[in-house]
Amino acid sequence: MKTNKNHQQKLEDLIIIMKKSGFLNDEKVESAIRKIPRNEFVPMSVKEKAYENAPLSIMKNQTISQPSVVSRMTEWLDIREGQKILEVGTGSGWQTAILSYLVGSGKVYSIERHSELVEFAKKNLDKLGINNVKIILGDGNLGIPEESPFDRIIITAACKKVPEPLLEQLSEGGLLIAPIGKYPQSLILLKKISQEIIEVKNQPGYVFVPLLGKIDEEK
């Protein structure tokens, strides 16, 4: 889908800002951000802000994440062609679309607990002809055991700790990224090695909406 000249210039400015601030260091991720127009994944009321390096409200008290944060999480995940990815928290589908671009012949499974957002994301993905994504209405804390194991898992909402079902559904050698803790959160990258979970990276100073669901409500 073509981006109009106004959006194209704003995208170029955004990419410069991200690079100057130490984000967006991977050519494949930059290509994905260029190919997947963020303006197609936000409500009409905030379309003119689509290329600001900021989170934007979408609906149901949810947000589309800040572009620099999306680039950081995507780069840390080191996505490869043909992989199977689980995304917890579809939102508007922008991060989903970026993942789908990077896996190519692979598959992205994405869970969203709000039915309105499921429909919004599906519509956004359909506009771009993306067909390697399956969006599921459900509790992201529980993952999708019948489709596991997953090569990569990305949690796009803050949690006190990574839900155990998601760790169980991560493949041997797989990577999981999540914002962990209270406000603000730390972005943490985990790897499963010989059924043990190893912390690979930990960077503080991020803010996400909370991950909600059955496990969270039981605490």
N, C-alpha and C positions, 0 to 999 in steps of 0.2 A: 504494500500500500504506500502510495506516495505521500510525503510530508510536504505541506505547502512551504513557500519560501520563508515566511515569518517563523514558522515552527523550525525549519531547517537551521536558520541563523541562531535561534534560541538553543537548539540542540548543540550546535558548535560551541556556543558560549558556555553551556553547561559542561561539556567535555573538557574544555580548557580549565574551568574552575575546579572540577574534580581532580584533574591531573596535578594542578598547582598545589592542591591541598593534600596530595599524597595518596589519592585514590585512583582507581582505574589504571592499573599497570599492565593488564593482560590484553593482548591484541584481539583474542577471540571474544573476550567479554565486551570489549569496546565495539567490535563488529555487531554483537548481539544487541547492544544498546542502540546502535545506529539503525539496525534493521527493524527493531520493534518499537514503533512510535508511542511514546508514553501518553501523548494526547488522546490516543484511542482507548485509553484505559481509565480515564477520569470522567466524572460527571460533567455535563455541559457547563454548570455553574463555575467550575474551576479550570476549564480548558486553557484559558490564557495563562494560568500558572503552571501548566504541565511541565515546563522545562526549568522551573526553579529547583534549586538543590534543597528541597524541603519536602517533608511528608505532607500529604494533602488529605483532607477528609473525603471519604467516599459515601458511605451510608452505614447505618447500624452502629454508630460510634467507632467505626473502623477507619483505617487510613491506608493509603498507598505509600509505601516506604520511600524515604529519601533516596534519590538516585545513588549518592555516594555509598550509602549503606548497602543497597542492592548490589552494587559493584563489588564491595568488600566481601560480602557473604558469598557471592557467586564465584569470585576468584579463589577464595579459601577452599571452596568445595572441589576445585580441580576437576570439573566435569569432562567426561570423555564421550566420544561418539559411541552410540549403542547402549549406553547405560540405562538402568531403571532407577528412577528417582521418585522419592516420596516428599511431597510438600505439605506441611501442616499449616493451614491458613491461606486459602486461595486469594482472598480479598478481591481486587478488581481483575486479577489475572495477569498483571504486567510481569511480575517475577516469574510466574508460571510460563509465560510466553518466552522469556529469556532462557529459561531452563530447556524448553522444548527445542529452541533453535540450536542450543549447544549439544543436546543428545542426538540430534539428527534422526537416525533410524531407531533410536531408543524410545523409551516411553516415560511420560511423567504422569504420576498419580497425585492428585491434589485433593485434600479434604477441607471443606468449609462448613461451619456450623450454622450459617445464616442462609436460608433458602433464597432470599433476595440477592445476596452476593453470588450465590451459585449461578443464578440466571444471568446476572450482570456479567460475570466472568465468561460464561459460555458464549454469550452474545459478542463480547469483545474478541474472543479467540476465533470465533466463526468469521468475523469481519476480515481477519487476516489469513483465513484459510488454514489455520493450524489444526492438524488432525492426529497428532501423536500425544494428546493429552486426554486423560479421563478425570473429570471432576466429580467428586462424591460428596453428598450431603451427609455429614456425620460428625462425630467427636474425634478430633485430631489426636487427643491423648491416647486413643486406642489403636491408631494406625490402621493398616489394612492387612491383617495377618494372612489372608488368603492369597495376597499378591506378593508377599515377602519371600525371600529377602530382597532388600533394596541396596543398590551400590552407594547411593547418597541419600541422606535425609536432611531436609532444611525445615526448621521451625521458625515461622515468621512472627511469633508472638512471645512475650516474656513468660518464662516459667520459673518456679522456685527451684526445680531440678528437672532433668529430662525424664519424662514418663518412661517407666520400665518397659512397657510394651514396644516403644519405639526403639529402645536399645536392643531388644530381642529380635526386632525385625531388620536390623542392620546386618549386612552381609560381612563375612570375614574379609578384613582389609578395607571395609567401607568407612566412609566419613559421615559425620553428623555435625551440623552447625546449629546453634541456638543461642538466643539472648537469655542469660540466666541471672536470677536475683531480683531484689526489689529495685526501686528507682534510685539511681540509674542502673542499668544492667551491664553485665560483661558479656561480650561476644565470645563464645567458647567453641572451639573445634575439637571434636573427639574422633578417635579412630579405634575400630575393633580389631584387636590382634589376639589370636588364640583364645577367643571368647572373653578376653579382658578388654576393658574400655580405658584407653590411654588419652590423656589430654595433650593435644598437639599445640594449640594456640589459645591465648586468653588475653582479650583486650577490653579494658573497662571504658565506660563513658557513652553507652548507647541507651536509647529510650524507645521502647516498644509498647503497644497495647498489650494487655494481659492475655495469656492463653486460658481459655475457659473450657469447661467440660466436666465430665463425670468425676475424674480423678481429682481435679482441683476442688470441686464442690464437696468432696468427701472429707477434706482436711479442715 
